Amino acid sequence: MPGQRKRKRQQRDRAQRTAARFAPHMGRWEVLFETQDGSEWRDHISRLRASDTQIDWSAVRVDTFCGRTVQPTTFRLSLFVPN
């Protein structure tokens, strides 16, 4: 397909830049919020997006630890803090 090589190269370059930006020696991930309640999670995220304009959303990580019958699902919001 025309342009596929260029598109793949751009995606690879973007992934390499992101990996270098969030490398372990560049900073650390700081947990902003963690809960096991899905509705509380959605409410907190929407309030945070509406009120806090200081957050760089490109440096935010959302983790969902899938639970099973023994352990419930956990939602975690982390922000990358550079050194």
GITA-V826594 format. One record per residue. N is the residue number from 1. RES is the residue in one letter. BURIAL is b if it has 9 or more other C-alpha atoms within 8 Angstrom, else e. D_FIRST is the distance of its C-alpha to the first C-alpha in Angstrom with 2 decimals. Layout:
N/RES/BURIAL/D_FIRST
N/RES/BURIAL/D_FIRST
This chain:
1/M/e/0.00
2/P/e/3.80
3/G/e/6.36
4/Q/e/5.75
5/R/e/8.46
6/K/e/10.60
7/R/e/10.63
8/K/e/11.62
9/R/e/14.11
10/Q/e/15.56
11/Q/e/16.09
12/R/e/17.72
13/D/e/19.87
14/R/e/20.94
15/A/e/21.97
16/Q/e/23.91
17/R/e/25.70
18/T/e/26.68
19/A/e/27.96
20/A/e/29.98
21/R/e/31.39
22/F/b/32.67
23/A/e/33.81
24/P/e/37.26
25/H/e/39.05
26/M/b/37.91
27/G/b/39.75
28/R/b/40.35
29/W/e/39.38
30/E/e/42.34
31/V/b/42.75
32/L/e/43.45
33/F/e/43.90
34/E/b/43.99
35/T/b/45.06
36/Q/b/44.96
37/D/e/45.30
38/G/e/42.11
39/S/e/43.78
40/E/e/45.37
41/W/b/41.99
42/R/e/40.38
43/D/e/43.50
44/H/e/43.59
45/I/e/39.94
46/S/e/40.38
47/R/e/43.68
48/L/e/42.22
49/R/e/39.33
50/A/e/41.85
51/S/e/44.59
52/D/e/43.28
53/T/e/41.31
54/Q/e/41.86
55/I/e/39.29
56/D/e/35.99
57/W/e/33.74
58/S/e/30.92
59/A/e/33.44
60/V/b/34.41
61/R/e/33.65
62/V/e/34.22
63/D/e/35.19
64/T/e/35.97
65/F/e/38.01
66/C/e/37.90
67/G/b/41.36
68/R/e/42.70
69/T/e/46.15
70/V/e/47.89
71/Q/e/46.23
72/P/b/44.90
73/T/b/41.51
74/T/b/41.73
75/F/b/39.79
76/R/b/39.79
77/L/b/38.80
78/S/b/38.72
79/L/b/38.47
80/F/b/37.57
81/V/e/40.59
82/P/e/40.12
83/N/e/42.93
